[in-house]
Amino acid sequence: DENEKEEVLFKEVPIPEIFNIILGSSKYNHKYFSVHKGKYPVYSGQTKDNGEIAKIDSYDHDIEGLTWTIDGYAGRVFYRNGKFSLTCHCGLLVIKNEFKSKLDYSFLKYLLDNELPNHAVGEGNKRLKKTHIIDLQIKIPVDSNGNYSLEKQKEIANKYRTVEQIKFELKKELDKFLGTNL
């Protein structure tokens, strides 16, 4: 029967199995930023301005990856690609070489952005440190042979993208309707 939904299979995977986990540097502070102004973004634990806190004259990473906020809005995830540095308030997840062709960053961004905040600890200003991340497992779609399904990941990422777009449009309409900028 064509209308029957095919069952999507998932494999639970520990985050450190598929990602290299890199932490930011504590050398990045406002004094450093004022002395080293430049064109390369530095990302922090903030969520406004896409997490960018400053631009400096050097970079620590020239890579594709996902950053997560360690404190504040702990567990928020951003896609990064290019030259950048990180403060100690965020960490970087880079797909290990052997999985680069099998995993989709868009899918992983949506998955982690929905999953990680649930694991932040503490009261008020929550934290999600590397020690918390390494114990987490995430569910990745696999084919009937148990291999990662890039096709399913992209399909799910597209659905997430559509939902995000609809939410954005609804908020825009609501703001217009209320005549305010919420």
C-alpha positions in Angstrom: 0.0 0.0 0.0 1.5 3.3 -1.2 -0.1 5.3 1.6 1.6 3.3 4.3 4.4 5.3 5.8 7.8 3.6 5.6 9.2 3.3 9.0 12.3 5.4 9.7 15.0 3.6 11.6 17.3 5.5 14.0 20.5 4.6 15.6 21.5 6.1 19.0 25.0 7.5 18.7 27.2 9.0 21.5 28.1 12.6 20.4 31.9 11.9 20.8 31.6 9.0 18.4 30.8 11.2 15.4 32.1 14.6 16.5 35.5 16.1 17.5 34.7 18.4 20.4 36.8 21.6 20.6 36.5 24.3 23.3 36.9 28.0 22.9 39.7 30.1 24.4 39.6 32.2 27.6 42.0 34.7 26.1 39.2 36.4 24.2 37.8 39.3 26.3 36.9 43.0 25.6 40.5 44.1 26.2 41.8 41.6 23.6 39.0 42.7 21.2 40.0 46.4 21.5 43.6 45.7 20.7 43.1 43.1 17.9 40.3 44.6 15.8 39.9 42.9 12.4 37.6 41.1 10.1 37.3 37.6 11.6 34.3 36.8 13.9 34.6 35.6 17.4 31.6 33.7 18.7 30.6 33.5 22.3 27.8 32.1 24.4 25.4 34.9 23.4 22.5 34.2 20.9 22.0 37.7 19.5 23.9 38.6 16.3 24.3 34.9 15.5 26.5 34.6 18.6 29.1 37.0 17.3 30.7 39.1 20.0 33.5 40.8 18.1 35.7 40.8 15.0 39.5 40.3 15.4 42.7 40.2 13.2 43.2 36.5 13.4 41.3 33.2 13.7 41.7 29.8 15.4 39.5 27.8 13.1 38.9 27.6 9.3 36.4 24.8 9.3 32.8 23.7 9.0 31.1 22.8 12.2 28.4 23.5 14.8 28.9 25.7 17.9 26.9 25.3 21.1 26.5 27.8 23.8 28.0 26.6 27.1 26.2 29.1 29.4 23.4 31.6 29.3 21.1 30.2 26.7 22.9 26.9 27.2 22.6 24.4 24.4 21.7 26.7 21.5 23.4 25.5 18.3 24.7 27.5 15.3 26.1 26.4 12.0 29.6 27.8 11.2 31.7 27.6 8.1 34.9 29.6 7.5 37.4 31.5 9.6 36.5 32.2 13.2 37.4 32.0 16.9 35.5 31.0 20.0 35.4 32.4 23.5 35.3 29.9 26.4 31.5 30.4 26.5 30.9 28.1 23.5 32.2 24.9 22.1 32.6 23.5 18.6 31.4 20.2 17.2 33.2 19.0 14.0 32.1 15.9 12.2 34.9 13.4 12.2 36.5 12.7 8.8 35.2 9.2 8.5 31.6 10.5 8.8 31.8 13.7 6.7 30.2 12.1 3.7 27.5 10.3 5.8 26.2 13.1 8.0 24.4 16.3 7.2 25.2 19.5 9.2 21.7 21.0 8.6 20.1 17.9 10.1 22.5 17.8 13.0 22.0 21.5 13.7 18.2 21.2 14.0 18.5 17.9 16.0 21.0 19.3 18.5 19.3 22.7 18.7 16.2 20.9 19.9 18.0 18.4 22.0 20.9 20.1 23.8 18.9 22.8 25.8 17.1 19.9 27.5 20.4 18.8 29.1 21.6 22.2 30.4 22.1 22.1 34.2 21.8 24.6 37.0 19.4 27.3 38.1 18.8 30.5 36.2 22.0 30.8 34.2 22.2 27.2 33.0 25.4 25.5 31.7 26.1 22.8 29.2 29.8 21.9 29.4 31.8 19.4 27.4 31.5 17.0 30.4 27.7 17.0 29.8 28.0 16.8 26.0 30.2 13.7 26.0 27.6 11.7 27.8 24.8 12.5 25.4 23.4 10.3 22.6 21.5 11.5 19.6 19.3 9.6 17.2 20.4 9.6 13.5 18.3 8.0 10.7 19.8 4.8 9.3 18.9 2.6 6.3 17.8 -1.1 6.7 21.5 -2.1 6.9 22.2 0.2 9.8 24.2 2.7 7.7 23.6 6.4 8.2 21.0 7.6 5.7 22.1 11.0 4.3 18.8 11.1 2.3 16.6 10.8 5.4 18.7 13.4 7.2 18.3 15.9 4.4 14.6 15.1 4.2 14.1 15.7 8.0 16.3 18.9 7.8 14.1 20.2 5.0 11.0 19.6 7.1 12.6 21.5 10.0 13.5 24.3 7.6 9.9 24.6 6.4 8.6 24.7 10.0 11.2 27.4 10.9 10.1 29.4 7.8 6.4 29.1 8.7 7.2 30.2 12.3 9.2 33.2 11.1 6.3 34.2 8.7 3.7 33.8 11.4 5.7 35.9 13.8 6.1 38.6 11.1 2.3 38.6 10.6 1.6 38.7 14.3 4.0 41.6 14.8 2.2 43.4 11.9 -1.2 42.6 13.4 -0.2 43.8 16.9 1.6 46.8 15.5 4.6 46.1 17.7 8.0 44.6 17.5 7.9 41.8 20.0 
